[in-house]
């Protein structure tokens, strides 16, 4: 059974690599929505402290286009392009709001690199003349699947590193039902989030530690896959294996060098939790130093989407979900049917009693750290493929969602983490029906607060007597 599961997982990994490399082009949607045959060039013109600048004239010239456009009431323009390359964007300074000039006149015109399947653009600031030349215009790289310049609403999304990606599955194309499409997107996101969150719940179950550096283990997976594919030219399936192994190695090191010695010295859980926060900040700074703040897509192409009834889904997402389900099923089998799984559950229930019965508690905890970190890294790769990019703060942005899923499902309950992640995924995507896309993660945090107030033990958690 184990050989069969490993073979199935290898087939899924190979299929994912093939789909991403060989996806064919499909028609662009209207309004501008990037796909593997179309890119979107977005420009936002704003006056800091005042708001968007409407009626500003710009020209875009490049490989296949020479167009003149004017910003709308939101200060935005969006130009669909069908050829990759460098495009020159020129702002007509005579059309800027009265009493303003470009903040960085030397960056007009500016050349913007455009890649098919992605949105790229600029945030242009108009300021009073005495403030001109203070800083360059901010560059934004918008979500590759929605066509919206995700950074523009935040003002400086790229530099702040805020996560604003959305999946291709969440955008309803022609012939789809929007509600069914969002349910599908929420389910896919929930399954992949469950893979990343499961590791944190296993660590909590065996040690009682809430690991705030777990998000950086997710980032580690995505960034390792990015290096493997873009820097080392490895095939995607091998990059996924390398990333998972790198996560497992990091988990072993963290337990061996940091948390194992802390437990042996009798350091309390609160102090260990503070250590995880320090580790998170250190790893976050390390990722920023090595990779910078710009998005780092693992693959440059976007898989073709297929129509299934009222919904569309990409082959990439199908294979990613298949990998996640196989791994989740394997973890469930190990926990339920193997000696290691029974020992893990025994340590989770009562470490002292488990040690008294001959179970090597420290050995079990070490293995849990390895598996948990490997799951986090694998989840990071699959989530990065699903969201079409990763960046230095990728995992830290998802950390609160993982904690919300764990708390909703029940602290220390592996099945609870999976159920909680599915609920969070659905809520995050369906909330875009009434909330702006940039606020979709906030809905999950509202659920976290409500669960803590109404049912602190979560869906599958057990209530405990205090006092």
C-alpha positions in Angstrom: 0.0 0.0 0.0 2.8 2.3 0.8 4.5 1.6 -2.5 1.3 2.2 -4.3 0.7 5.5 -2.6 4.3 6.6 -3.4 3.8 5.6 -7.0 0.5 7.6 -7.2 2.2 10.6 -5.7 5.1 10.5 -8.2 2.5 10.2 -11.1 0.7 13.3 -9.8 4.0 15.3 -9.4 5.0 14.4 -13.0 1.6 15.3 -14.3 1.7 18.7 -12.5 5.1 19.4 -14.1 3.8 18.4 -17.6 0.7 20.5 -17.3 2.6 23.6 -16.3 5.2 23.3 -19.0 2.8 22.3 -21.8 -0.3 24.4 -21.1 -1.7 25.9 -24.4 -3.1 29.3 -25.0 -6.7 30.3 -24.6 -8.6 33.5 -25.3 -8.4 36.5 -23.0 -11.6 37.5 -21.2 -13.1 40.9 -21.1 -12.5 43.2 -19.2 -8.7 42.7 -19.2 -7.9 39.4 -17.5 -4.4 38.0 -18.0 -3.9 34.5 -19.3 -1.1 32.7 -21.2 -1.9 34.6 -24.3 -2.6 38.0 -22.8 -1.0 40.4 -20.3 -2.5 43.5 -18.6 -0.6 46.7 -18.2 -2.1 48.7 -15.3 -1.3 52.2 -14.2 -2.8 54.1 -11.2 -2.3 57.8 -10.9 -2.9 59.2 -7.4 -2.4 62.5 -5.4 -1.2 61.5 -1.9 -3.6 62.8 0.7 -6.2 63.6 -1.9 -7.0 60.5 -3.8 -7.1 59.2 -7.4 -6.4 61.5 -10.3 -9.0 61.1 -13.0 -8.7 62.4 -16.6 -4.9 62.0 -16.8 -3.7 61.1 -20.3 -1.1 58.4 -20.9 0.4 56.7 -23.9 1.5 53.1 -24.1 3.9 52.1 -26.9 5.6 48.7 -27.4 5.8 45.5 -29.4 2.2 45.3 -30.6 0.5 48.4 -29.3 0.5 52.2 -29.5 -2.5 53.4 -27.6 -3.6 56.6 -25.9 -5.7 56.2 -22.7 -7.2 58.4 -20.0 -7.5 57.4 -16.3 -11.0 56.7 -15.0 -12.7 58.0 -11.9 -10.5 55.7 -9.8 -7.3 57.0 -11.4 -6.7 53.8 -13.3 -6.1 52.5 -16.8 -5.8 48.9 -17.9 -4.5 47.9 -21.3 -4.6 44.3 -22.6 -1.5 43.3 -24.5 -0.9 40.2 -26.6 2.9 40.3 -26.9 5.5 40.1 -24.2 8.3 42.7 -24.1 9.1 46.2 -22.9 6.5 48.9 -23.2 7.0 52.6 -22.8 4.5 54.4 -20.6 4.4 58.2 -20.9 2.3 60.5 -18.7 1.0 63.7 -20.3 2.1 66.1 -17.5 -0.2 68.8 -18.8 -3.2 66.7 -17.8 -2.2 66.2 -14.2 -4.5 67.8 -11.5 -3.9 71.6 -11.2 -1.1 72.5 -8.9 0.7 69.1 -9.1 3.6 67.6 -11.0 5.1 64.1 -11.2 6.8 63.1 -8.0 9.6 61.6 -10.0 9.9 63.5 -13.3 13.0 61.5 -14.3 10.8 58.4 -14.5 8.6 59.8 -17.3 8.6 58.0 -19.7 9.2 54.7 -18.0 9.7 51.2 -19.5 7.6 48.4 -18.0 8.5 44.8 -18.7 5.4 42.8 -19.6 5.1 39.0 -19.4 2.1 37.1 -20.8 -0.1 35.6 -18.2 0.6 38.4 -15.7 -0.4 41.9 -14.9 2.3 44.6 -14.5 2.1 48.3 -14.0 3.0 51.5 -12.2 1.7 53.6 -9.4 2.3 57.2 -10.5 2.1 59.9 -7.8 1.3 63.6 -8.5 2.5 66.0 -5.8 2.9 69.8 -5.3 6.0 71.1 -7.0 8.0 71.5 -3.7 7.7 67.7 -3.1 8.9 66.6 -6.5 11.9 64.3 -6.8 11.5 62.9 -3.3 11.2 59.3 -4.5 10.7 57.2 -7.6 7.3 56.0 -8.7 6.3 52.8 -7.0 6.3 49.7 -9.1 3.5 47.2 -8.7 3.2 43.7 -10.0 -0.5 42.8 -9.9 -2.2 39.5 -9.6 -1.7 37.3 -12.7 -5.2 36.0 -12.7 -7.5 38.8 -11.9 -6.2 41.6 -14.0 -6.5 44.0 -11.1 -3.6 45.9 -9.8 -3.6 44.5 -6.4 -1.0 46.8 -5.1 -2.7 50.0 -6.0 -5.3 50.0 -3.3 -2.7 49.6 -0.7 -0.6 52.4 -2.1 2.7 50.5 -1.9 1.8 46.8 -1.9 5.1 45.6 -3.3 7.3 47.4 -1.0 5.2 46.6 2.0 5.2 43.0 1.0 1.5 42.6 1.6 0.0 39.4 0.1 -2.7 40.3 -2.4 -2.7 37.3 -4.7 -5.9 35.5 -5.7 -6.3 32.3 -7.5 -7.3 31.7 -11.1 -10.1 29.5 -9.9 -11.8 32.4 -8.1 -12.2 34.4 -11.3 -15.3 33.3 -13.2 -14.8 33.2 -17.0 -17.4 32.9 -19.7 -19.8 30.0 -19.3 -19.3 29.7 -15.5 -21.5 30.3 -12.5 -19.9 32.8 -10.2 -21.2 31.2 -7.0 -20.2 27.6 -8.0 -16.8 29.0 -9.1 -16.2 30.6 -5.7 -17.2 27.4 -3.9 -14.7 25.4 -6.1 -12.0 28.0 -5.4 -12.7 27.9 -1.7 -12.5 24.1 -1.7 -9.2 24.0 -3.5 -7.7 26.7 -1.3 -9.0 24.9 1.8 -7.4 21.6 0.8 -4.0 23.2 0.2 -4.3 25.3 3.3 -5.1 22.1 5.3 -1.8 20.6 4.1 0.1 23.5 5.4 -1.9 23.9 8.7 -1.8 20.2 9.6 1.9 20.3 10.6 1.3 23.2 13.0 -1.5 21.2 14.6 0.7 18.1 15.0 3.4 20.2 16.8 0.8 21.7 19.1 -0.7 18.3 19.8 2.5 16.7 20.8 4.3 19.6 22.5 1.6 22.2 23.3 3.6 24.8 21.4 2.0 27.3 19.0 4.7 27.7 16.4 4.7 31.2 15.0 7.6 30.4 12.7 5.4 27.8 10.9 4.5 30.4 8.2 8.2 30.8 7.4 8.4 27.0 6.8 5.7 27.5 4.3 7.7 30.3 2.7 10.8 28.1 2.7 9.0 25.5 0.5 7.8 28.1 -2.0 11.2 29.8 -2.2 13.1 26.6 -2.5 10.9 25.5 -5.4 11.5 28.9 -7.0 15.2 28.5 -6.7 15.1 24.9 -8.0 13.1 25.8 -11.1 14.3 29.3 -11.9 17.9 29.2 -10.8 18.9 25.5 -11.0 16.7 24.6 -14.0 15.2 21.5 -12.2 11.9 20.0 -13.4 9.0 21.0 -11.3 8.3 17.6 -9.9 11.9 17.3 -8.6 11.7 20.9 -7.3 8.7 19.8 -5.2 10.6 16.8 -3.8 13.6 19.0 -3.0 11.4 21.6 -1.3 9.7 19.0 0.8 13.0 17.5 1.8 14.4 21.0 2.7 11.4 21.6 4.9 11.9 18.3 6.7 15.6 19.0 7.2 14.7 22.5 8.7 12.2 20.9 11.0 14.9 18.4 12.3 17.4 21.3 12.8 14.9 23.4 14.7 14.0 20.6 17.1 17.6 19.4 17.4 19.3 22.8 17.9 16.6 25.0 19.5 13.5 23.3 20.9 14.9 20.0 22.1 17.5 21.7 24.4 14.8 24.2 25.6 12.5 21.3 26.6 15.4 19.5 28.4 16.1 22.7 30.4 12.5 22.9 31.4 11.8 26.2 29.5 8.1 26.9 29.6 5.7 26.9 26.6 5.3 30.7 26.7 9.0 31.2 26.5 9.3 28.7 23.7 6.5 30.5 21.8 8.4 33.8 22.1 11.4 32.0 20.6 9.3 31.0 17.6 8.3 34.6 17.1 12.0 35.6 17.1 12.7 32.8 14.6 9.9 34.0 12.4 11.3 37.5 12.3 14.8 36.2 11.6 13.7 34.0 8.8 11.5 36.7 7.3 14.5 39.1 7.3 16.6 36.4 5.7 14.1 35.8 2.9 13.9 39.5 2.3 17.7 39.8 2.1 18.1 36.9 -0.3 15.1 37.3 -2.5 14.0 40.9 -2.1 10.4 42.1 -1.9 9.3 41.4 -5.4 7.0 38.4 -6.2 8.9 35.2 -7.2 6.7 33.0 -9.4 7.8 29.4 -9.5 6.7 28.9 -13.1 6.3 31.5 -15.8 3.3 30.0 -17.6 -0.3 29.6 -16.5 -2.0 26.2 -16.9 -5.0 26.1 -19.3 -8.4 25.9 -17.6 -10.9 23.3 -18.4 -14.7 23.5 -18.2 -16.5 21.1 -15.9 -20.2 21.9 -15.8 -20.7 25.4 -14.4 -17.1 25.8 -13.3 -13.6 26.1 -14.7 -10.5 24.6 -13.1 -6.9 24.4 -14.3 -5.1 21.2 -14.7 -2.4 22.6 -12.4 -4.9 23.0 -9.6 -6.4 19.6 -10.1 -3.0 17.9 -9.8 -2.1 20.1 -6.8 -5.3 19.1 -5.0 -4.6 15.4 -5.9 -1.1 15.6 -4.4 -2.5 17.3 -1.3 -5.3 14.7 -0.9 -2.9 11.8 -1.3 -0.5 13.2 1.3 -3.4 14.0 3.8 -4.7 10.4 3.3 -1.1 9.1 4.0 -0.8 11.1 7.2 -4.2 9.9 8.3 -3.2 6.3 7.6 0.1 6.7 9.5 -1.7 8.2 12.5 -4.4 5.6 12.6 -2.7 2.3 11.6 1.0 2.5 12.3 3.2 2.1 15.4 4.5 5.6 15.0 1.0 7.0 14.6 -0.2 5.3 17.8 2.9 6.5 19.6 2.2 10.1 18.4 -1.4 9.9 19.6 -0.2 8.6 22.9 2.3 11.4 23.4 -0.4 13.9 22.4 -2.8 12.5 25.0 -0.4 12.2 27.9 3.4 12.5 27.4 4.2 11.3 31.0 2.1 8.2 30.7 3.5 7.5 27.2 7.0 7.6 28.6 6.0 5.3 31.4 4.9 2.7 28.9 8.2 2.7 27.1 7.5 5.2 24.3 10.5 7.4 23.5 8.8 10.7 23.7 11.7 12.8 22.4 12.1 10.6 19.4 8.4 10.9 18.6 8.5 14.7 18.9 11.6 14.9 16.7 9.8 12.9 14.0 6.7 15.1 14.3 8.9 18.2 13.8 10.3 16.7 10.6 7.0 15.6 9.2 5.3 18.9 10.2 7.9 21.1 8.5 7.9 18.9 5.4 4.1 19.2 5.2 4.4 23.0 5.6 7.0 23.2 2.8 5.0 21.0 0.5 1.9 23.1 1.2 4.0 26.2 0.5 4.9 24.9 -3.0 1.3 24.0 -3.9 -0.1 27.2 -2.5 2.5 29.2 -4.4 1.5 27.4 -7.6 -2.2 27.9 -6.8 -1.7 31.7 -6.2 0.7 31.9 -9.1 3.5 33.5 -7.1 5.4 33.6 -3.8 7.4 36.2 -2.0 9.4 36.7 1.2 6.4 37.2 3.5 4.2 34.6 1.7 3.8 32.2 4.7 3.6 34.9 7.4 0.5 36.3 5.5 -1.1 32.8 5.6 -0.1 32.1 9.2 -3.2 33.6 10.8 -5.4 31.7 8.3 -3.7 28.5 9.4 -4.2 29.4 13.1 -7.8 30.2 12.3 -8.3 26.8 10.7 -6.6 25.0 13.6 -8.6 26.9 16.2 -11.9 26.3 14.3 -11.2 22.6 13.8 -9.9 22.0 17.3 -6.4 22.5 18.7 -4.4 19.3 18.6 -6.9 17.5 16.3 -5.4 16.6 12.9 -8.8 16.0 11.3 -10.1 19.2 12.9 -7.3 21.1 11.2 -8.4 19.8 7.8 -12.1 20.5 8.4 -11.2 24.0 9.7 -9.1 24.8 6.7 -11.9 23.8 4.3 -14.3 26.1 6.1 -11.8 28.9 6.1 -11.1 28.4 2.4 -14.8 28.6 1.6 -15.3 31.7 3.7 -12.3 33.5 2.3 -13.4 33.0 -1.3 -17.2 33.5 -0.8 -16.6 36.7 1.2 -15.5 38.4 -2.0 -19.2 38.4 -2.9 -19.7 41.2 -0.4 -16.1 42.4 0.4 -13.3 43.7 -1.7 -10.8 41.0 -2.7 -8.1 42.7 -0.6 -10.1 42.1 2.5 -11.0 38.5 2.0 -8.5 37.2 4.6 -10.1 39.4 7.2 -13.3 37.3 7.1 -11.3 34.3 8.4 -10.0 36.3 11.3 -13.5 37.3 12.3 -14.3 33.6 12.4 -11.3 33.0 14.6 -12.6 35.6 17.1 -16.1 34.2 17.1 -14.9 30.6 17.7 -12.7 31.7 20.6 -15.8 33.5 22.1 -18.4 30.8 21.4 -16.7 27.5 21.2 -13.0 27.8 22.3 -12.4 24.0 21.9 -13.3 24.2 18.1 -15.4 21.7 16.1 -13.6 18.5 17.1 -11.8 19.7 20.2 -12.6 18.6 23.7 -13.7 20.9 26.4 -11.5 20.9 29.4 -12.3 21.6 33.0 -10.4 24.5 34.6 -10.0 24.5 38.3 
